[in-house]
Amino acid sequence: MTDILLITGHRTNHPVVTRLVRQLKTSGFTVRIASTGDPAELGMDVVDGVEARRLRMSLSGRRNGAKVPRFSADWARVVARNAVVRAWVRVATPPRRTWLLARYDPWLRRRAKNADLIVAADRTALPAARRAGQLNPRAEVMLADDPRLRTRLELIRAVAPLQRVLRTGKVGVDPSEVVEAWRRVEADPDDPAVRHYVSEVLTLVQTLRRHNMLDAADSIVRSALGLDLPETTRDRLRLQQATLRIVSGEHPGDLAERVRAVMRHADDALRVGRVDEVVPLVMEVTDAVFHRELHADVLVSPLVSDPAGFLAPLRESQTYRALGAPSGSMSGLLADQTVASARRTAGAPTSVASSVASTAGRRPHRLLIVPGDYPHFTKGIIGALAGDDQVDLRVLYLREPGAPPRRHQRPILIGDRLRDALGLEVPGLSESDVELLDWAETIFVDWCDNAAQWVAIHAPRKARLVVRFHSLEAISPQPHMIDWSRVSDVIFVGNHVRQLVERAVPGLAQVDRIHVVPNEMRLRRFGLPKRPGAERTVAMVGWAQRVKDPIWALEVLSQLRAVDRRWRLMLIGHDFSDHQHLGALRYRDRFRARAQEDDVRDGIVYVPYTNDLPEALRDAGFILSASRREGFPVGPTEGAASGAVPVIRDWPLYAAYDGARGIFPSDWVVGSVEEAAKRILSHADAERRDRAGAEARDYVVERYDWSVVEPRFREALLGPGSPMPTREQPT
C-alpha cells in the first residue's frame, strides 16, 4: 500500500475532500485524514476503512519521553509555552490555527513520517501540510486542486513496489514488478517524487539479495551505475555487484579492486571520526570478503589457500587495522582535534596470571561463561563445572530474551570496536552487565563470534579472557575485529584450525597461551552392543547441511549397493532447514533429487533427531564423515566410540592442513568416494569389522573422552596449576 496523508482545514471544502478520498480509496491507496473539524462530517462512506483524526494539540510537559519535574525551570518554561500556544490558537487565522494544531499533534507527526504524499485539501491546510512535509523530506506536498496531482498519484503507484521493499525490508511482490518500478525511477531520477529511491538504492539492492532475488538486484545495480551518483555510492554499488556474483557461486576476479575502493572511503571517514559512516562500509566489505559461498561450505577457499594474499586489500586499510588494534592505539589517525579531544583514557593491559594462582587455594575461582551463538557446545562444560567446589560459576547468554542490541548486533559491535581502538568514548553497559563482568576473574567465551567482540571491548582489564575457536570462525570476520592484546588464552578444537587462524589473523601473536583441546564428549556411554543389520549400515550424524555434504555420502552408498543391495545409509538428525541462504537451498534440492534415484532410494534410512544417540548407533556398523570442513567432528567420534568402523573423508577445505589426519589415524581417512566404498567393503567381514570397531572405540575413548580431556581444558580455562575437583569423575 502507498500512504497518502490528507489535511483539511475548512469545512466548506468537504465536497472536494469527499471526492478525493473516494478516488484514492478506489485506486488502492491507504488514506489518512487529519481535519480541524469532526471527520464524521465527511460522511461514513468516506471515512469507513480510513484512519481519520480531528487535530488536537498535546501540550504535555515531557522532554525525551520523561515528564518534567513539577516546579522545575523546565516545567516553568513548558507552562509559559502552553499558555502562549493556547492564546495563539484562540486568536489565530484559520491557516495559522491549523498549522498550530498540526505542529503539536503527535498523531500527525507519526503519520507524516510514513506518508508518500501529503495533500492539503485547501489553502487553509497548506501551512500545516508544509509543516508535516518538514518531518518527511521524501514526501512531496501538494494542493488538492493542483493539476499535477493525478500524474503524481500515478507515479507514486507505479513505484509502490520499491516503497514496500524499503519500508518493510521484505519483498512481497514479484521481482519483475520491482524492476519495472525502478525503470520509472531511472526515467527521471531527479523527479521529487522518486529521487529518494536513488539515494536508497543500496538498501534496495541489499534487501533483494537477502531474499535471493539476484537477477532483480543485478538489474537495478547495472541501471543505477548509469546514473549521476556520488563516488562513494558508485563504489559501494560495484561491491554489491561483486557480492551478487559470489552469492551465485562465482569468485569475481576484481573483488580485491572493489574492496580497496570501498575501504578508501572508510579510511577517509575514519580519519575525521565519522565512525557511523564507516560501519556500513565495513559491513558491506566483510559480507563480500568473508561470504560463506567463498569459504564456509565449499571445497576450496581462497582464504584458506592463501590467507595473506586474499586478505591483502583489507590489511592495506587503516580501518581494518583499527578493528584489530589495541584499545586507544589508533588515536593518532584522528585529524579533527575537536573529535580527538573527546577521547577516553585507555587503561594499560594488566596481567592476571599471578592473581589466578594466588587465589586458587583460598576461595573458588570466579568464572563467567559466555556461550556465544551456539550455546549447546558449552552445555556439558557448564554441567561439569557447576558442581565443582573450586569454581564459582555464572553464565551470561548475550542473546537472552530482552537483551540489549549492543550485546550482539554486528553493526553496533563494529562501531564500538572502532571507537575503542580510536580511544573514543564507547557507550556504557547496563548496571547488571557491568557488575557481572567486574565480578569475574576469568571470562570464557565459546566461539570467536560477536560474543567475543563484545567481551573484549567491555571486560575490565583485571579479568583473564579465554576464547575458544571451533571451525566457522576461522573463515569469518569476527577474529579480525578483536583486540587480541586483551586475551590471555585461546583454545582451538583442532590444530588445523589453529594453523589457519595464525596465518589469517596476525594479531593472535599477542596472546600469551595457545591450546589445542578437543570438544567435551562423554564417549564411554557409547559402548552398547550392535543390533542385527548393523553389519551393512553406514551412519551419518547431523547430516542435513551442505558443509556435511550428504550427496557425497549418497555416492558412497551407490557404490556399496552396486556390490550388495543390503547396504543402507542411516541419516540421523534434523532434515534440511528451509530458512537458509541460496547456496544451501540449491544444495538441499540437489540432495533430494539424488536421494530419489533408483540406485540409492531404497537404501536410505532417516532417523529423526534423538537425545539417545548411543541407542541409535547400535544399528550402525560404520560411521561416515563426508564433511567438506570440520573443527572437531563430534558425531564421527561418538560413532567410533560406539564400535562403528570410522570412514573419515579428508575434509577438502583443511586437507592441506592435515585436518582429518591430525585427529584420526591415517588409515581411517579416505580421499574419494571410491576409497570410502573400498574401506567399507574391506571390513564387510564380521570378524574384521568387529575388531576394527573395537580398536576405534579404544582409540577415541583413550584420547578424547571428557575424563581425559578435562584436565587439559581446566588448565587452559583456569590457568596453570588449577586443581581438579574433589568430586568423583562421571563416566
N, C-alpha and C positions, 0 to 999 in steps of 0.2 A: 504494500500500500504506500501511496505518496500522501504526505500530510500537508494540508492547507489550513493556515490559521487566518480566520476571517474576523476582523474587528469592526464593529458598528457603533457609532456614537450618536445617531439621530433617529428617532422613532419614525419620522416621516419617510425614511428610506427603506422601510420594511419590505415593500414590494420588490425592490431591487435585490435585497438580501435573500428573500424567499426564492426568487427566480434563480439566483446564482447558486444557492445551496442545492436546490433540486438538480441543477445541471451538473454540479460537481459530484453529487452522490451517484447520479446515473452513470457518470464517466468512470466511476470506481475509485475516486479519491476519498481519503479519510479527511473529514471536515471537522474543525473545532471552531466554535463560535464564542467570541468574547464581546459582550454587549453592556452598554451603560444602563439599559433597561432590563426588564424581565424577558429572557429568551423565549418563554412560552408565548409571548405576544406574536411571535413569528408564525405560529401555527404548529400543531402537533405533528402534522405530516412532514414538516420541515425538520424539527428538532428530534424526531424519533430516530434513534440509532446514531445521533450526532452528540458529541460531547459539547455541551453549551454551558456557559457560566456568565452570571452577572458580575461585572468587575467590582471588586471590593478591596479596599486597602487593608494591609496587615501592618500595623504600626507597632509591632511588639518591640520590646526593649532588648532584643537579642543581638549578640555580637559573636559571629562564627559559631552559631548554634547554641551558645550559652547565654543564659539570662543575665542581664546586667544587674549587679547588686544594688538594691534599693538605697537611695540617698548618696550613691557614689557620684563622682564627677561625670562618668559616662551616663549614668542614669539621668542626671540633670540635663545633659545635652539632648538625650532622647526625648525627655518630656518637653523641652523647648521646641525641638524639631517638630514633634507631633502637633503641638498647638499651632505652629505656623502652617503646616501642611493642611490641617483641617480648616483653618481660616481661608487658605487659598482656594480650597475646593468649594467653599460656600460662595465666594465672590467671583470665581474664575469664569471665563467664557467657555462655551461648550467644548471647543478643541482643547483648551488648557485643562479643563476638568477631566476630560477623557485621558489626556496624557498623564495626569497625576494618578488617576485610578490605575492605569496600566503600569506605571512605574512602581507602585507599591503593592501590586497584586502578585503573590508568589506563584499562583496557578499559571498566570500568563507568562511569567518568566520561564517556567519549566517548559511550557508548550512552545514558546518561541524558539528555544534552543534546538528543538527537534523538527521544526517546520521546514518544508522545502520551498514554500512560497507564503508570504504574508500579504494579505489583501486588505486594504482599507475600503469598507463598503461606501464611505462618503468622506468628504474633506474634513468633517469634524473628527473622524477617526485617524486621519493621516498622520498627525504628530505621534499618536500612540503607536501606530504601525511602524513608524521610523524608529521609535524607542525600542520596540521589540526587535527590529532589524539589527540594532547595535549589539544585541545579545547573540546573534547568529549571522556572521558576515557572509556565509554561503547562501543565505536565503534572500531572494530578491523581494523588494517591497513595491507593490503596485496598487493603483486605484481600481476599483471595480469597473469603472467606465473607461479604463484605458483600452484603446483599440488593439493594443498588442497582447492583451490578456489571453485571448483564445490561443494565439500562437505559442505563448509561454507555457500554457497548460499542456498543449500537445507535446512540446519539447520535454517538459518535466515527466510526462507519462512515458515518453519514449526511452528516457534514461533511467526509469524507475528500477530496472534490474541492478544497475550499478549502485543506486542508493540503498537497495535492500542488502546487497553484499557488504557494503561499508558499514551500515548501521548495525547489522546483526552479527557480522562475522561468519555468516553461513551462506550457502548457495542453494536457495530453494527454487531455482529456475533452471531451465535448460541452458547449458553453456553457450549455445548459439545465440540465445537471447542476450546474454551478457556481451558477447562480441558485437552483435548488432547495435546494442545500446552504446557501446564505445564508439562505433562509427559515427554516431551523431555528435559525440564529443570531438572526434577527430575532424569533422567537417568544419567546425567553428570553435576552436578551443578557447578563444577569448570571450565568447559569449558569457555574460554574467551568470546565466542560469546553469552553466555546465563547467565553468573554468575550475571550480574547486575539485572536480573529478580528476583533472590533470595533476593538481598538487597532491592528490591522494592515490596516484596510480600505483605506487609501490605497495601500499596496503592492499589495494585491489588485487594485484598480481600474487602477493603472498597468500591471500585468502584463497584464491583459486588453486594455488599449488597445494595448500594444506588439504583441500578437498579433491585432490587428484585430477583436477580439470586442467591438464597440462597444455593441451592444444589451445584452449581459450586464453590461458595465461601467456603463452608464447606469442599468440597473435596480437594481444594488447601490448606486450613489450616491444615487438617489432614496429607497431604503429606509433607508440609513444616516443621511440627513439627518433622518429622523423619530425617530432615537434620541437619547438624552441624551448629547451629545458635548461635549468641550471646545471653546471658541470657535475656537481655532487649527485644530483638526481640521475643524470645520464650514466655516470659510472656505477651507481647502485643498480640501475636497471640492467646494465650489461652483466653485472654479477648475478642478478636474478636469472638472467637468460642462461648463464652457465649452470646455475643450480637446477634449473628445469631440465637441462640435458643430463645432469647427474642423476636426478630422480628417474629419468627414462632409461638409465643403465649405461650412459656414456661417461667417458672421462675427458672433459674438454681440454684440448692441448694448450689453450691460452688461459687456463684457470689462474696460473701464477700472475700473469699480467693484470688480470681483472682484480685479483685480490690486492695487489700492490696499489692500484689506483684508488680503491676504497680506503685502504689503510692510510694513504697520504692525507685524505680528508679527515680521518680520525685523528692523526697526529696534529694536524693544524688546529682542530677544535680542542685537543687536549692541552696544547701549549698555552691557550688562553683560559683554561679552566672550565670549559663548557662540557662538563662530563656528561650531562644529559643528552647532548648531541652525539657523543662518542658511542654511547651504549647501543643504539640500534645498528650502527655501523659494525660494531664488534659482533653483534648477534648475527647479522647477515653474512659476515665473513666466516664465522665459525660454523654456521649452518651449511655452508658450501664446503669448506676445507675438511670438516670432520663428519661429513654426511655418511650415514650408515651404508649407503649404496656404494661408497668407495672403500669402506673398511670393515664394517661390522659383520655382514652376512655373506661375504664374498670369498673367493678362493685366493685372490691375490690383491694386496693392498699397497698403494704407493707409499703410504705412511709406514707400514711395517717393513717394506722392502728397502726404503731409503729415507729414514726419518729426517736427517739433516737436509737433504735435497728438497724433499717435499715441503718441509716447514720453512724453507729459506725466506719466502715472501713475508711470512709473519715475523721471523726473527729480525728482519731488517727494520721493523716498525718500532717506534718508541712506545706506542700504545701497547703492543704485545709485550714488550719488555716490562712495562709498568704493571701489567696484570700479574706478573710473577715476581715482582720486586719486593724487597723487604719494606716494611711499613715506614713511610716518610722518606725513603731513599731517593725518590724521583721528584722531590720538591723543586729541584733546580730547573726542571722543564718549564715551570710556570713563568711566562713572560710578563704577565699582568701582576704588578706588585700589589694592587688592590685585592686581587684574589689571593695572592701569596700571603698577605697579612692575616688571612683567615685560617692559616694552617694551625693544626693542633700539634702538640708535642708528642712525639712517638717515644714510648719507653724503650729502653735498651733491652735486647734479649737477655733472659735470665736462665741460667742452667739450674735445673731442679733435680738432677740425678742424685746429688748427695742428700737432699731433703727426703727423697723417696726412701733411701736406705736407712736414714736416721729415724724415721717414724715407723718403719715396718715392725719393729719389735714392741712398740708401745701401744698402738691402737690400730684398729682396722684402717686399711688404706681406702681413701675416699675416691671411688671410681665412678665416673659418669660415662655411660654407653650411649652413643648417638647412632641408631641403626641405619640411617640413610634411606634411600629409596626402595630397598629390597629388605625389609626388616626380618623376613623369615630366616635369613642367614645367621642372625645373631640369637635366635630363639634358644638353641641348645647351649650357647655360651652363657647367656643370661641365666638359664636354669642351673648351669653348673656353678656359677659364681654366687647365685642368690643365697645358697646355704653355706657359704664359706665364711667362717668366723674371722678370717684375715682381711676380708673385704667389706666395706660399707658401700653398697651398690645402689645407684639410681639410674634411671633410663629416661632419655628425652627423645620423643618422637616429634620431629620437626613438622611433619605433615598431619599432626593430630587435628581432629575437628576444631574449627575456630582458630587455628594457628595463624599468627600474623603473616602476611605475604613476605615480609622482609626476611623471614627464615628460609624460604625455599624458592621464591620466584627468581628465575635466572636473570632477567634484566636488572632487578634491584641488586642482586648479588654482584653483578659485573660493575655497576655504578659504585657500590660500596667498596669493592676491591680497588678500583681506580682511585677513589678519594683517599683510601687508606695508604696507597703507595705514594700519592702526591702529598701526603701529610695534611689533607683537608679534613674537616670535621665529618665524621660518619654518624648518621642518625643513630640514636641510642636504642637500647632494647627495653623490653618490659622489665618491671622490677623483679618478677619471678625468674626470668631468664638470667638476669644479672646475678641474682643470688645463687642460682644453681651453678652457673659457670664459675663463680667465685668460690663456691664450696669445694669443687673438685680438685684433687691433687693430680689425677690423671684423667684425661678425656680420650676415650677410644671411639673413633669414627669408622664405622664399617662402610666400605665403598668410598672411593675418592670421587664423590659427586658433589651436588650442591651443598650437602650437609658439611662436607669437609671445608668448602669455601667459607661457609657461614661461621663455623667454629674457629677457623684460622684467623678470621677477621676480628672476632669478638671475644675470644677466650683471653683471660688475664695472662700476663707473661709468666706468672709463677707456676702455671699448670703445665704438666707434660702433655703433649699432643701425640697420639698414636693413630695412624691412618692405615687402613688395610685396603689393598688393591685386589680385585678379582681378575677380570679379563676385559670387560667392556670399557672400563675407564682408561685403559691404556691407549685406546683409539678414540677417546672423547676429549672435548676441550677443557674440562674442569681441571685436570692436573697442571695445565698451563696458566691457571688463574689463581694459584695458591702461593702464599709467602712461605716457602719451604724452610726458611730460617726459623719459623715458629714451630716446626715439627721435630720432635726428638727421635721418634721411631717410625719406620714404615714396614708393614708386613705385606709380603706378596704370597699368594697361594701357590704360585709356581715360579720356578726360576726363569722360564721363558718370558713370563710377563715382566719380571724384574729386568731382564736384559733389554726388552723393548723400551720400557719406561725410562731406563737410564740413558738410552740413546736419544729418546724423543724429548725428554724434559731435563735439560742441563741443571736446572735449579735443584734437582733432587740430591746433587752432590753436597748440599749444605746440611743434609740430615745426618746425624751422628751414627745412628744404628739402623741397619737394613737386615730384615729377617725373611726367610722363606719358610712358611709354616702352612701345612695343608688345612683345608676346611675341617670344621668339627664334624666328626662322623662316629656313630656308635655301631661298629661293624660286627661285634661278637654276636649280636642278636640275630644275625642273618644265617646262622648255621642250621637251618631246618632241612629235613630230608626232602629229596625231589620226588615229585609225583610221576606216575606213568605218563608218557607223552613228552616229558621234558627233553628226552634224548634227541628229538627232532624239532625243538623250539628255540628260536633265537629271539631274545627280548631287547627292546629299546625302552628306556625310561625317560619321560619328559620329552617326547619326540616331536610335538607339533609346532616347531619353529623352523624357519628357514636355516638358521645357523646350525641346527641339529641335522639338517639335510636328510630327511626320511626318504626322499626319492632315491638317494644313493643306497639306502637300506633295501628299497624295493628291487633295485637292480641286483643286489646280493641274493635276495630271495628268488628272483627269477633264475639265476644260475643254479641255485640249490635245487629248485623244483624241476629243472631240466634233467637233473640226475635222479631225483626221488620226489614224487608228488606229495610225500608225507611231511615235507619240511614246512614249518609255519614261522611267521614273523609276528610276535606279540608286541603290540604297541601299548605301553602303559602310560596313562596320564590324560590330561585335558586335550580336547581337539583344538584345531586352529581357532584363534580369535578372529572375529570379523572386523575388529577395530584395530587395524594395523596400517602401516604405510603401504604405498602402492606395490613396491617390490615384493613385500611379504604376501600381499593378496594374490599377486600373479603366481608366486610360488605355490601357495595353497591350491590354486586352481589347477596347476600342473600336477601336483601330487594327487589330487582327487581323480584327475583324468587317468593318470598312470595306474592308480590303485584299482581301476575298473577294467584293466586289460586282462585278457584271459590267462596269461602266464602267472599272474600273481593274485588275482582277485580272490580265489578260494583259499589262499594261504595266509590271509591277514586276519589276525585276531585283535580286536580293540578291547582294551581293559580300561575302564574309567579310572580317574584319579582315585587313589586309595591311601588311607592313613596306615595301612598294614602292608607295607611293601615286602617285608620278609615272607609273608604268606603268599603274596602274588608271585614272587620269584621262585617259589617251589616248582612252578611249571616251566622254568627256563633252564635249559641245559647250556645255553650260550648267552653271553651278554655282549651287545654290539654298541660301539660308539662310532657313529657315522659323521660326527661333527666337523664343521669347517674350522671352528675355533673353540677352544676351551681354556679356562683358567685352571681350575682343578675339577675334574669330572666326577661329581658325586655319584650320579646314577650308575655309571660303569663300575666304579669302585665298590659300591654296595652290591652290584650284581656279582662281581668277583668274590666278595665276602660270602655270598650265598652258595658258592661252589660252582657257579656257572663259568664256562671257559671264556675268557675275555678275548674279544676281537676288536682292536682299537685302531681306527683309521689314523694315519699320520696326518693330524689336523693340518690342512694345506696352509692356512694363514700363518701357522707357527712352525712349519716344517723346518725352515732354515734355522730356527732357534732350538731345535730338538725338543719341541714341546711335549709330545706324547712319549718320546723315548727318554725324556728326563724324569718321567714319573713312573713309567711301567717298563718291564723287561722288553728288550727289542723284539723277542720272538712273539710278543703279543701284538706288535704293531704291524699294520699292513698298509701298502701304498696304493692299492687299487681295489676295485670291485672283484677282480679275478683273484687277487691274493686273499681277500677276505673269504670268498667262497672256498678257496683251496684250503685255508686254515680250518674252516669249519668242517669240511668233508674229511680232512685228515684226522679229525677227532670224533668221527661218527661211531667208531668202535667204542662200546660201552666202557671197557676197562681203561682204555687210554683217556677217554673223556673224563671219567671219574677221577683218575689220577691227576690229570691237568687241572681239574676243578678244585681238588683238594690243595694242590700246590698254589693255585691262585688265591685261595682263601687264606692260606698261611702267609703268603707274601703281603697282602694288603692289611690283614689284621695286625701283623707284627710291625708294620711301618706306619699305618695311617689310622688305627683305632684311636679314639679320644684318650684312652688311658696312656697311650704312648705319646700323643701329640700335646696333651695338656701341659706338661712341664715346660715345653718349648714355648707354647703360647703364653703361659703365665709370665715367663721371663721377659718376653717381648712386650707384654702388656703392662706389667707392673714394675719392670726394671730388674737389673741383675741381682741375683740373690734373693728374689722373692720366695717366701716359704710356700710349701704345698699345704693344702688344707688338711686338717686333722681328721676330717670325716672319712668314712670308707668310700673308696672309689666305686662308681657304678660300673656294671658290666653290660 
